C-alpha cells in the first residue's frame, strides 16, 4: 500500500472514530423519544445517515407516533443530499452493480469528504470504502450502546459526544483552506449554517451552507489572482 493510500486509511479511521461516538447520542435520544432498542438499531442499519436519523427522532420526540409521517418526510428531504454526492462518487467507486449497491449504503457526508480530499484515484477509493465501512460498523455498535445505557448516563450531550463529528470535519477541512476561494467558501458556509441553525430542522443547515459553494463555483468568485495561503497548494476544497 502506497503512502497516499495509507494516509487515506488513517484519515478514514480517525473520522470514523469521532463520528461513531455520535451514534451513542442517537441511540440514547431515540430511546428517550419512545423508540425501542431494536427500533433504534434498525434505523441505524437501514437509514444510516445521521442528519436524517436525528431529524426523524426529534420530530417523533415532539409529536409522538402521530408525527411519524412528518418525520419520514423530513428524513427523506435531508437524505436528498446523498443523491448529489452520488454524482461525484460515480467516478470514484467505478462500475459493477454489487459495488455500486454497497457504495449507495455507505454514501454519507464523511465517506465523501475523506474521498474527495485525496489526490490520487486509488487513495480516493480507499478513503471512501474504509471510512464508510468503519463508520457503518462503529455507528451501529454505538447506537446499540447508547440505546442500552442512555437512561443510565443521562443526556449524552452533556459529555460533548455530539461535538465529536463536527471536530472531525473541521480537522479534515482545515488543511484544505489554502486559497482565497476555499477560505471564502468555508467562512461563508460557516456563517450561513450558524445563522440558520436556530430556525431550521437538524441537517437543513448543511444544505443551506452548500448553496455558498454552488454560488461561488458558478460565478467563480474570489478566484482572480488567487494565491496560496500557508505556502502550498492552491486547490479549493470543492472540486
C-alpha positions in Angstrom: 0.0 0.0 0.0 1.4 3.4 -1.0 1.8 6.4 1.2 -1.3 8.2 -0.2 -3.4 5.1 0.5 -2.1 4.7 4.0 -2.9 8.4 4.6 -6.4 7.8 3.4 -6.8 4.9 5.7 -5.6 6.9 8.7 -7.9 9.8 7.9 -10.9 7.4 7.4 -10.3 5.6 10.7 -9.8 8.9 12.6 -13.0 10.4 11.2 -15.0 7.1 11.8 -13.9 7.0 15.5 -15.1 10.6 16.1 -18.4 10.2 14.1 -19.2 6.8 15.6 -19.2 8.3 19.1 -22.2 10.4 18.0 -24.1 7.1 17.5 -24.2 6.9 21.3 -26.1 10.2 21.3 -28.5 8.9 18.7 -29.2 5.7 20.4 -29.9 7.4 23.7 -32.1 10.1 22.2 -34.0 7.5 20.2 -34.9 5.6 23.3 -35.8 8.8 25.1 -38.1 9.7 22.2 -40.1 6.5 22.8 -38.4 4.0 20.4 -37.5 0.5 21.5 -33.8 -0.5 21.4 -34.4 -2.7 18.4 -36.2 0.1 16.5 -33.3 2.5 17.1 -30.9 -0.2 15.8 -32.9 -0.8 12.7 -33.0 2.9 11.9 -29.2 3.0 12.0 -28.8 -0.2 9.9 -31.3 0.9 7.2 -31.3 4.7 7.2 -27.7 5.2 8.1 -27.5 8.9 7.7 -27.0 10.9 10.9 -28.9 14.1 10.0 -32.0 12.2 8.8 -32.0 9.9 11.8 -31.7 12.8 14.3 -34.5 14.7 12.4 -36.8 11.7 12.5 -36.2 11.1 16.2 -36.5 14.8 17.0 -39.9 15.0 15.3 -41.1 11.8 17.0 -40.0 13.1 20.4 -42.0 16.3 19.9 -45.1 14.9 18.3 -45.3 11.2 19.2 -46.3 8.4 16.9 -48.7 10.7 15.1 -45.8 12.7 13.9 -44.1 9.7 12.3 -45.2 10.7 8.7 -43.7 14.2 9.1 -40.6 12.6 10.5 -40.3 10.3 7.4 -40.7 13.2 5.0 -38.1 15.3 6.9 -35.6 12.4 6.8 -36.2 11.9 3.1 -35.6 15.6 2.4 -32.4 15.6 4.3 -31.3 12.4 2.6 -31.6 14.0 -0.8 -28.1 15.5 -0.5 -26.7 11.9 -0.8 -28.1 11.9 -4.4 -25.8 14.9 -5.1 -22.9 13.1 -3.5 -23.6 10.1 -5.7 -22.8 12.1 -8.9 -19.4 12.9 -7.5 -18.9 9.4 -6.2 -19.6 7.6 -9.6 -16.0 8.1 -10.9 -14.5 7.0 -7.6 -16.4 3.8 -7.0 -16.2 2.5 -10.5 -18.5 0.1 -12.3 -20.3 -3.0 -11.1 -23.8 -3.5 -9.8 -22.8 -5.0 -6.4 -20.1 -2.4 -5.9 -22.5 0.4 -6.5 -25.2 -1.1 -4.3 -22.7 -1.3 -1.5 -21.5 2.2 -2.1 -25.0 3.6 -2.1 -25.4 2.5 1.6 -22.1 4.0 2.5 -22.5 7.3 0.7 -22.6 9.8 3.6 -21.0 13.1 4.4 -17.9 11.6 6.0 -17.1 9.0 3.4 -17.4 11.5 0.6 -15.4 14.1 2.5 -12.4 11.8 3.1 -12.6 10.5 -0.5 -12.5 13.9 -2.3 -9.7 15.3 -0.1 -7.4 12.6 -1.5 -5.3 13.5 -4.6 -4.8 10.1 -6.2 -7.7 8.0 -7.6 -6.7 4.8 -5.7 -6.4 6.8 -2.4 -9.9 8.3 -3.1 -11.4 4.8 -3.5 -9.6 3.5 -0.4 -10.6 6.6 1.7 -14.3 6.1 0.7 -14.6 2.4 1.5 -12.5 2.5 4.7 -14.4 5.5 6.1 -17.9 4.2 5.0 -17.4 0.7 6.4 -15.7 1.8 9.6 -18.5 4.3 10.3 -21.2 1.8 9.4 -19.9 -0.7 11.9 -19.0 1.9 14.6 -22.2 3.8 14.3 -24.4 0.8 14.7 -22.4 -0.6 17.6 -22.6 2.9 19.2 -26.3 3.1 18.6 -26.9 -0.2 20.4 -24.7 1.0 23.3 -26.4 4.4 23.5 -29.9 2.8 23.4 -29.0 0.3 26.2 -27.3 2.7 28.6 -28.9 6.0 27.6 -31.2 6.1 30.6 -28.4 5.3 32.9 -25.9 8.1 31.9 -28.5 10.8 31.3 -28.3 13.3 28.4 -25.2 12.2 26.5 -24.9 15.7 25.0 -23.7 16.8 28.4 -20.5 14.8 27.7 -19.8 16.6 24.4 -20.1 13.5 22.3 -22.3 15.3 19.9 -19.5 17.6 19.0 -17.0 14.9 18.1 -18.3 14.6 14.5 -18.0 18.4 13.9 -14.5 18.4 15.3 -13.5 15.6 12.9 -14.9 17.5 10.0 -13.0 20.6 11.0 -9.8 18.7 11.3 -10.3 17.2 7.8 -11.3 20.6 6.2 -8.6 22.8 7.8 -5.6 21.7 5.7 -7.6 22.4 2.5 -8.2 26.1 3.3 -5.1 27.3 1.4 -6.6 29.5 -1.3 -8.7 32.7 -1.2 -11.7 30.9 -2.8 -11.6 28.0 -0.5 -11.4 30.2 2.6 -14.3 32.3 1.2 -16.4 29.1 0.8 -15.5 27.9 4.3 -16.2 31.2 6.0 -19.5 31.8 4.1 -20.8 28.3 4.7 -20.0 28.5 8.4 -21.8 31.9 8.7 -24.9 30.6 6.8 -25.0 27.4 8.9 -24.6 29.2 12.2 -27.3 31.8 11.4 -29.7 29.1 10.1 -29.3 26.6 12.9 -31.8 28.1 15.4 -34.5 28.3 12.7 -34.3 25.0 10.7 -34.6 21.3 11.5 -31.3 19.4 12.1 -29.4 18.8 9.0 -31.0 21.5 6.8 -28.2 23.9 7.6 -25.9 21.6 5.7 -28.0 22.0 2.6 -28.2 25.8 3.0 -24.4 26.1 3.5 -23.9 24.1 0.3 -25.5 26.9 -1.6 -22.5 29.1 -0.7 -20.2 26.7 -2.6 -22.6 26.5 -5.5 -22.8 30.2 -5.9 -19.0 30.7 -5.6 -18.4 27.9 -8.1 -20.9 29.1 -10.6 -19.7 32.7 -10.7 -16.0 31.7 -9.9 -15.9 34.3 -7.1 -12.6 35.1 -5.4 -10.6 33.1 -7.9 -8.9 36.0 -9.7 -5.3 36.4 -8.7 -5.7 33.7 -6.1 -2.5 32.9 -4.2 -1.9 30.1 -1.8 -2.0 30.7 1.9 0.4 28.9 4.2 2.6 28.4 1.1 1.5 25.4 -0.9 -1.4 24.0 -2.8 -4.0 26.3 -4.4 -6.7 23.7 -4.9 -10.1 24.5 -3.5 -12.0 22.3 -1.1 -14.8 21.5 -3.6 -13.6 20.4 -7.0 
